[in-house]
Each structure stands twice: as structure tokens, then as C-alpha cells.
Amino acid sequence: MSRDLKCKPSASFVKHSVFPSFAKYKSMHRESVQHPKKFWGRLAKEELTWFTEPKRVLEWKEPFSKWFGPGPTSAKRAATPGGNYF
């Protein structure tokens, strides 16, 4: 049995959503595929708090990758014991 059930989200949910519409989702997905460094660099700058902003978005040397180097975020500190800001 299969159903194609779709529910319309509330206005409040849409207002606080990263993807307020399917068109916005498709646009962001397209950008992430076509220009991944630009896309992830922008999101990291907008959504994370940095002690030092990264100089590079991605360094790829197979089989290893380094993202956002060097640039520790406050998330790294907040996730460690004793590094909590609250």
C-alpha cells in the first residue's frame, strides 16, 4: 500500500524554516551541486560563529578532506567539556 500524503505546514513553521518553499530548496540544492565551495562557504559564514574565519572552504587530497581551515568555531568549543558558554 502506498499513499502520496502531503500536508501544508503552518505559517509559523514556514516563517522559521530554512526552506520556506520547494522552489527555495531546489535553488539551494542546485547551487550546492554547481558551486559547492561557494555554497558551503556562504552558509558557514552565515550560520556559524567563528573565532577565526577560515581561509579555505575545502582542501581535498584524496582520500582526505579538510573543511574550513584554519578556523575553529565556537561550536567546537561548546561541544567540549568545560567549553560551554551557557
MOWO-V387438 format. One line per field, one symbol per residue. phi: phi as a letter, one per 20 degrees, with the letter a starting at -180 (. if undefined). psi: psi as a letter, one per 30 degrees, with the letter a starting at -180 (. if undefined). burial: I if it has 24 or more other ideal C-beta (glycine too) atoms within 12 Angstrom, else O. A space follows every 50 residues. Layout:
# MOWO-V387438
phi->???
psi->???
burial->???
This chain:
# MOWO-V387438
phi->.ccdeccffffffffeefdfbfffgffffgffefcfffffffffffdded fcffecebddcgedccdldfrfdfffffedgnefee
psi->kkkikkkklleeeeegkeifleeeeeeeeeeeeeieeeeeeeeeeeflkk ekkkfkekjjjkglkkkhlkiklfeeeffkkfgkf.
burial->OOOOOOOOOOOOOOOOOOOOOOOOOOOIOOOOOOOOOOOIIOOIOOOIOO OOOOOOIOOOOOOOOOOIOOOOIOOOOOOOOOOOOO
